[in-house]
Amino acid sequence: MKIGRKSKEAALEELTIESGENAIANKEVEGLTQWQIIRRRFFKHKAAVASLIFLTFIIVFVFSAVDANFGPIKTKGWWKWTPDDLPDLRFGDCPNDTIGCPTISLLPKFLGGEGIGLGEHPFGQDDIGRDYFSLVMKGTQRSIQVMFIIGFFAAIIGTVVGAVAGYYRGVVDNVLMRFTDFIITIPVIIIGSVIGFHFGNKGAAFLALLLGLFSWTGLSRLVRGEFLSLREREFVDAARVAGATNRRIIFKHILPNAIGVIIVSVTLLMSGAILLETALSFLGFGVTSPDVSLGLLISNYQDAFTTRPWLFWYPGLFIIAIALCVNFIGDGLRDAFDPRQRRRLTKKDKENAREMQSRSEMV
């Protein structure tokens, strides 16, 4: 009997907290637009916000460090060396009789170090003396450009294909989805290898464009599922009765309600894109010389990992940092766009929920 009474009390307390939770959640979003609610939820995800700030810092840092091209717009970098400069190769004072060791120092003098500073070549030098810091900055620029280009074209193609298939269904759906299934059956790394082998020498942007044409399949399936569900809603029937065209219903009524799934999927797709470019360049099917990318740097100096590991560390560090940041941002966007997420209440929130419930019972 005591166990049953305790179970009832626990269930009643859980119900009280849940109803109070809904009341608190409704009170917090009262008077806010949908985008304001999404923004507030996103900024409550601390890891996503920190990742967004850090990723923004990386992008600004690498694109300002060395010369960058944005189509017709060209910017001048603040770093004194460029990837094409050939300064004197450092040797003699490097450990284990190596050459081109990093000059960066992070240990203060009062702790027995050389003081905090970058030096002439903070990331070291390659075999012929080129500044490795400028090479890593240029490679990060290319990898970030590839990531955004793949994400942009995959988002457009995947959204259009999924939207048309999910809205029209029938023959149109079958044709588009069977074509999508055919592309999915071919491993992405195989498609990327063939594209890179034939077009890798045309530059990172062109390679990213072609990869984007084959990276939309997963997104199209998600968008199709959303459209199959949303097309049966009342607001779509109301738009049809009002005389709206199919094109207007798709892009003005259904698509805005599916934008959350699209944004989250594209964010995670971009994280996979930078890893795909890295893998292809490492295998020799991606970006090729004289262009440079993070994957190409790792591939060129993989044999020096045991003797000069800094040639392997820094490109790998930037790859991991960018991929993790994009993944955390995607996780935060998923929580922000998901209206069915369960809000985590603090101890104070639970006390407020119980107080609100007791007041409602008294009334």
Number of C-alpha atoms within 10 A of each C-alpha: 6 7 8 9 10 11 12 12 12 12 12 12 13 12 14 18 22 18 16 22 22 14 15 19 13 11 10 12 14 10 10 11 10 11 11 12 17 20 14 15 18 21 15 13 17 13 16 21 17 15 21 18 12 15 19 12 11 19 15 11 15 21 21 17 20 23 19 18 11 8 6 5 7 10 13 12 17 13 13 12 20 20 18 11 12 14 14 12 16 19 12 10 11 13 11 9 10 13 21 26 24 22 17 17 15 12 13 12 11 8 8 8 11 13 14 12 13 13 12 17 22 17 23 23 28 22 11 12 17 22 27 27 27 26 24 24 30 24 24 25 25 24 28 24 17 26 25 22 23 29 27 16 21 26 25 17 19 26 24 19 22 27 27 20 25 27 23 15 16 10 10 14 19 12 13 18 20 11 12 20 14 11 16 15 8 10 9 14 14 11 15 23 20 14 18 28 16 12 18 25 17 13 18 23 19 17 24 29 18 18 26 24 16 19 26 29 23 17 24 29 21 19 25 25 16 22 24 17 12 19 18 11 11 10 14 17 13 11 16 14 9 9 10 16 10 15 10 14 19 21 13 13 18 21 20 11 14 20 15 17 17 21 17 21 22 24 23 18 24 26 23 19 25 28 19 20 31 26 21 25 25 20 14 18 23 31 32 20 11 8 15 24 29 32 28 26 22 22 18 15 16 15 13 14 13 9 13 22 14 21 27 20 13 19 24 17 11 18 19 14 14 21 20 15 22 21 20 22 24 24 18 23 24 21 20 23 22 13 10 8 10 11 13 9 15 9 9 8 15 18 14 17 22 19 15 18 17 13 10 9 8 6 5
